[in-house]
Amino acid sequence: MKPDNRGKWIFGLLLGAWLVVVAWQIEEHHRVVEAAKTDLRGRSHEIADTLSAVTRALMFRGVVIQNRLEPVLKELESDPFSTTAKLLYLGLLNTDGKPIVSVGDTNLFPGESFAGTELWSDNNAVFVWPVEWPTEGANLTNNPTVVLPAPSNFTNNEPRGMRRPDFSGHDPRPDSTNDSGSTNIPPPMFTNAAGEVAPLPPPPDGERSRGGNRRPPWLRNMPDAEYKNLIATHELHGLAVAMSTDNFREVCTSDWWLRWVISFFAGVAAYVAGLAWRNLAKTADLQIRLVRASELNSHLKEMNLAAAGLAHETRNPLNIIRGQAQIIARLPDIAPEVREKSRTIVDETDKVTAQLTEFINYSRPREVRRTKIALADACNEVVRTLSFDIGEKKLRVEVGGEALAIEADEQLLRQVLFNLLINAIQAADSGGHIQIFARRSSASEAMLEVRDDGPGVPLENREEIFKPYFTTQQKGTGLGLAVVQQNVLAHGWEIVCLGQEPRGAIFRVTHLKIAA
């Protein structure tokens, strides 16, 4: 598999892994949301179970008196121990879906809704449950549990902790017993026409059978049609519970942020892993390139040594040819044409020899042996060496600046100065001016400049001029400045070519280390 294809596969796998983590977090968030909803439903079921038990406890002859049920609803509404959600509305519904008795915010009443309905909004959730409470012993035909308003003169004298007897007059819990061992709980009391508080009168004999249609005492004089209508509108059919979703939304929001943070860091981890893989791949590729470059460099070094040896061996025959041409040119009886051709051979041989010498200098390995050198003395010595060329063009050469001593290889430094000065001599016009200037650039470093007032170097050639065999001079070999740069880099220095106003060029060598 190619490296590019391998990288695509790795990035694809990391992206796929991140998408799997994101999908997993989305699924977990949905699970948490459903669990929070289930908790809210469970709370509504608890309320329904509580009302079921309370209703059974308060039931008397199939009837639950509304005045006794309302305090229970208010107690549930203000339950201080509820941590799941706050109860906002609680209502018992009839067969038409209308509330018989309710507490809380009536604006949250869901209206005529079928049992089992759930209505979710931003601030609340409404649950409508069917009434399936056991009503064993109810004596209202086809109306198992009815919530009726109590008469205005109704008084509750039931002892606390006791339960009203069912339709048969017996209580399954023996809270109090008479002499015969049977349970006898006082019935509810009411105020009669004489203003006396007395027990509810017993029903007529015809209504004592278990399945009889036994009305509450205060409704016995109500017409049958009106009584049936009252029963139909007060029969328990459903329970509506509206609960706050503040806690639910808080749980969902906190979980959503948690999932988002996990997904974000999973993405960051995948991205970092991708970057690490890419860097690792680049490092491996770079190592391979370095190995190949090292092999190529070794090969080039061998070729360089071979070429330098060939150039050295070629220079010796050229010296012989030059010597023989000079001997021929000095013969007394030689023809003028032969003498002229001999001089041409000498000139061309000198050119080739100079090029071979420059090539040998360029290909020679640079081993820097640093010593303390007075920079001004080295510059003056090179100027004296080239005094014939300087005088031939009537140039004025000035060596100035600070008297500094630097650490450098003496032979390599002289070669740098020689090539820079010969390059300035070739570039300057007859009667021109050349400056060699040295000064400190910092407490431990110095800089050297060689300036001429020749035509200068075009901006586009100021970097190319240091490459081998690039020259702007007709007699140049193109290796002089290349050798200069090679020696400069061997010392750890830097060299640049700059323009000079109004004309000329500046060759600046920097980072020369000042000797202690």
N, C-alpha and C positions, 0 to 999 in steps of 0.2 A: 504494500500500500504506500502510495506517495505521501510525503510529509504534509502537503496541502490537504489531501483527502483525509489523512489521519487527524489533522487539526479540525477539519469540518465535523468529523465524527465526534471528536471530544467535545466541541462546543455544542453540538446537537444533543449529546448525552447530558451535558450540564444543564442546558435549557429544558430538556425533558424532565430531569430530576427536579428542577425548580417548579415546573408546571405541576408535577405530581404533588409537591409540598403545598402549593397554592390550592390545588383541588382538595387535598386532605384537610387543609385549614378551613376551607369553605364548608366541607362536609361536617367538620367538628363544630363549626359555628351554628349550622343548622341543627345539629344535635343538641347543642346548648340551648338554642332558642326553643326547640320542642320540649326540652326538659323543663325550662322555665314556664312554658305554657302548661305543661302537665302539673307543675306545682300549683299554678293558679287554679287549674281545674280541681286539683285535689283539695285546695282550700274551700272551693265552692261545694264540693262533696261533703266536706266536714260540716259546713254550715247546714247543708241539707240533712245530714244525719242528726245533728243537734236538734234541728226543728222537728225531725221525726220523733225523737225521744221525748221532747217537750210536749209535742202534740198528743202523743199517747198518754202522757202523764196528766194532761189537762182535759182529756176527753171525758165527757159525761153524756151518756145516752147518745153517742154518735155525734155530739156537738162539742165544739171548742168555742168557748166564750171569747170574743174579740178583746175585751178589756183585760183578760188574763194573758193573752198572747202578745199584745203590743209591748209590754215591758221586756219580754224575752227578746223581741226583735231589736229593741233599742239597746239592750245589753250586748247583743251580737254586733251591732253597728259600732259601738264604742269599745270593743274588746281591746284592752291595752296590751295583751299578750300576743297579738297577731303580728308576726314578723314577715309573713309572705306578702301580703298586700292589704291595703286599707279598704274596708267595706264602704262603698259609696251609696248603694241602694240595695234594699232587700224587700221583696214583695211576694205575697202569696196570690196566685192567679186563679180565676175561675175558669169555667169551660170555654168562655169567650175570650180568654187571654187578658182579661182586665183585672187589675189588682183589687183584692178583697181588703187586705190590710198591708201596709207598707211603711217603711221608714227610709230616710235618706233623701237624696236629690231626685225628685220625681221627673226631672227632665231626662234622666237616664233610663226611664221606663221604656222598654223596647217596643211597646205596642202589641198588637195582636200577632204574636210569634208562635210558631209551633214548638213543641217540646224538643229538646236536643239542639236548639239553635245556639250558635256562638257568634257574637258580634264584637269584633276587635276594632279599636280605634287607637289614636295616638295616646290618649290619656286614660282610657278605661277599657275594660272587657266585660261584656254582659253574657251571662250563661242562663239559659232557660231549661230547667229540668222538669221532667214529669213527676207527678206525685205518685209514688209507689209504696207509701208507708203502710205497714200492716194495720188494719182497722178491725181486728177481730172483736166481735161483739157489737159492732155498729148496728143500730136498729132503725136506720133511715133507709127505706127501700130505694135501691138504685143510687143512693147518695152516701157513700161510705164515710166521708168526713166532711163536716160542714162547719164553717166559722160564722157564728151569728153574733150580732151585737147584744149585749146584756141589757135587761130592763134598767130604767133609771133608779129603781129602788133595790137593785141587786147588791147583796153584801157577801163578801167572801170571808167565811170564818174557818176555813180549812186549816188545821194545825200544820206548821212547817214540817216538811219531811214526810208528809202523808200524801197519799194519792187518792183521788176520788174513785169511788167504786164504779164498776162498769154497769152495763144494763141489767145484770142479774143481781146487783146489790152486794156482790162479794168482791173483795180485793185479794189478788193472789199473794200479796206481801202481808204477812201477819204483823202489821205495826202495832195493833191493839186488839185484844180479844176480850170477849165477855166470859161469863161464867161457863157457858156451854162450849167455849173454845172457838166460836165462829167470829170472824172479823166483822166489826161494826163501826164504820167511819161515818161521822155525822154528815148529812147531806148539806148542800148550800142553803143559806138562809135568805129570806126576802122579807120585805115589809108588806104586811097585808093591808087591807082597806082600813082597818082600825088603827093603823100606825104602829102595830106591834111587829117586832122581828120574830119570825117563826120559820120552821123548816118548810121546804117546798112540799106541797101536798102530794101524796102518792097518786100515781096515774090511776085512771079507771081500771076496773077489772078486765075489761076487754083489751086493754093495752099492755097487760103484763106478759103476754106471750113473747117469746124471744124474737120472733120475726114481725111483730106488730108495728104499725106506724105510730110511734109514740112521739108526740110533740113536746117541746119544752113547755113548762107550765104557763109561761107568760105569753105563749103563742097559741094556746088551745082555742081561744075565741076568734082567731084569725080565719077568714074564709079559706076553703081548701085551695081555690085557684090562686089566691094571693100567697098562700103559704107555699104552694108548689113553686111559684115564680121566685119567691124568696130563697127557697132551697136551691133552685137551679142557678141563681146568681151568686150563691155563697158556697157552692161546692168546690172543694180544693181540687184543682186540676194541674197546676204547675207552680214552679218556684222560679222567680227571676232574681238573679244575683249580679249586681254590678260592682266590680272591684277595680281599684286603681292599678294602673300598669306602670307606676313610677319605678317600683323595684324591678319589675320585669324589664323595662327599658334600660335601667341602670346595669342590670346583669348583661343584657344583650350588647350594650355599648361597650362596656369594659371588655367583654369577650371579643367583640369585633376589633378593638384596638390591640388586644393581645394577639389575635390571629394576624392582624396587619403587620405587627412588629415581627412576628415569626416569619411571615412571608418576606418582609423586607430584608431581614438579616439572612434568610435563605438565599435571596437574590444576590445580596452582597457577597455571601460565601461562594455562590456559583460564579459571580463575576471575578472575584479574587482568584478562584481556582483556575478560571479561564486565562487570566493574566499570567498566573504562575506557569501554566502549561505553555503559553506562548513564549514567555521568557526562557523557559527551559528548552523549548524547541529552538529558539534563536541562539541560545548558548551552545546547544549541541551543534547547530549548523555553523556557528562561528568557530567552534573548536575544530570542526572538520576543515573549514576554510583555512584556519591557522596551520593545521598540519600540512595541507596542500601548499600553502604559501611558504612554509618552512622548507618543504621539499623543493619547491621552485627556486627559493632563495639559495639553497645549497647548490642547485644545478647552475644558477646564474653565477654564483661565486666561482664555481669550477670553470664555467665559460669565460668569466672575467680574467681569471688567472691564465687561462689558455690564450686569450686574446692579448693580454699584456706580455706574455712570453713571446708570442708571435711578433708583436710590435717591436719588442726589444731585439729579437733575432733579425727582423727586417731592417732595423736601423744600422746594423753593422755593414751589410752589403751596400747600403746607400752611402755610407761614409767612404767605402772603397771606390764606388762610382764617382763620388764627388772629388776624391783625391786624384783619380785618373783623369777626370775632365780638367782639373786645374793644371795637371802636368802637361796635358795636350795644349792647353791655352798658352803656356809659357814657352813652348818650343819656338826658337828664333825663326825658323824657316817655314812656319805653319801658315797656311793661307788665311786671309782675313775672315773668310766665311766659316772656316772650321773653328777659328778662335772665337767667333761670335756664338756659334752653336755650343761650344764647350762652356762658355759663360752661361748660356741658357740652361744647360744641364746642371750646372752648379746651383743656379737660382732655384730651379724646380726641386732639386734634391734638398735644398735647405728648407723649402716649404713643407715637403713631405716629412722631413726629419722633425721639424717643429711640431707638426700635427701628431706624429708618433710620440714625441716627448710629452705633449699635453695629454694624450690618451693614457700614457703610462702613469702620469701623475694622477689622473682622474681615477684610474682603476686600481691604484695602489691602496692597500688597506691602511686606514687611519688609526694609528696608535698614538694617543695623546700622552706626552710626557711633560707635565707642567713644571715650569720653573719661573722664578721671578725675573721679569723683563721690564726694562725701562722703555715705555712706549715711545717717547720722543726720540730716543737714540735709535730704536729700530726703524722708525719712519725716516730719519735723516740718512741712515745707511742705505735704505732702499732708494732714496732720492739720488744719492751719489752713484749707485749702481746704474741708474738710468739717466745719468747726466748727459750722455751723448745724444740720446733721443730727445731729451728736454731742450738741449742747446740747438739741435737741428731744427726744431720748430719754434725756437725763440720763446719758450714758455716761461712763465714766472710761477714757481712752486713755493708755497708758503706753508711751513709746519708751525702750528700754534696750539694754543690751549693750555691746559694745566699739565704740569710735570707729574705724571702718574706712573706707578709701577703695577703691572698686572701679572696674574698667573696664567701662563699659556705655554704651548709647545713652541719653542723658538723657530724651528724650521717651518712649521705649518703657519705661524703668524707671519713670517717673512714672505711666504708664498702668497698669503692673502693680501698683504700690502703691495707686493710686486704686481700681482694681477690687477688689483684695483687701480694702481697708479698707471700701469701700462694701458688700461682701458680708458682712463681719463686723458692720457696723452694722445691716444688715437682719436678720441672724440673731440678734443679741443682744437680750435682753429689756430693758425700761426699767430704768435704773439698773445696767446690767451693766458688765462690765470687759473691755477689749480691750488686748492686749499686742503690741507690735512689737519683736522681739528679734533682734539680730544678734551673731554671734560667729565666731571662726575655727574651721574644721573641719580645716585643715592649715596648713602653712607658707605655701602660696600660694593657698589657697581659703577662702571664707567661706560662711556659710549665713544665711538670713533666715527668720524665723518670724513669722506673724500668727496670734495666738490669740484666741479668743472663748469666752465661757461660755454660748453659746446651746444649743439642743437637740442640736447636732452633726449629723453626716452618717452615715446608716446604712452599714454595711460594704459592702453590695452596690451602693451608689451612689457610692463613693469614686473609682471610675474613670470612671463614666458622667457625673459632674458636670462634667467638662472638655469634653464633647462639645457641639457647637452646639445651641441651643434646648432643652437639658435644664436644668430649673430646679425648685427646691423652694419658691421664693418666689412669692407671689401677684402681686407687682408686678414680678418679674424678667423680663428678656427672654430669658435663656438663652444670651446671647452674651458676658457679662462674663468668666467664667472661661475660655471658649474663647479669647478674645482674650489673656488672661493666659498660657495655655499656649503660644499661638502666639508671643508675644513672648519667653517663656522659652526655647523651643526655638530661636528665631532667635539667641539669645546662646550656645547650647550648654549651657544650664543644665538642671536637672531640677526638677519640682514634684510634690509628692505631698500627698494629703489624709489626715490621721491623726486618730484619736480622742483626746480629752483627758479625764482623770479628774478629778472625777466626771462632768463633762459639758462639752460644748463641742467645738470642732474646731480643728485646727492645720493651716495651710497652710505647708509648708516648701519653700523654694527653696534648692537646693544647687548647688555647683560655681561659685559666683561668684568670679571671678578678682580677687584683691587687687592693687591698683595698686602699682607699685614706688615 
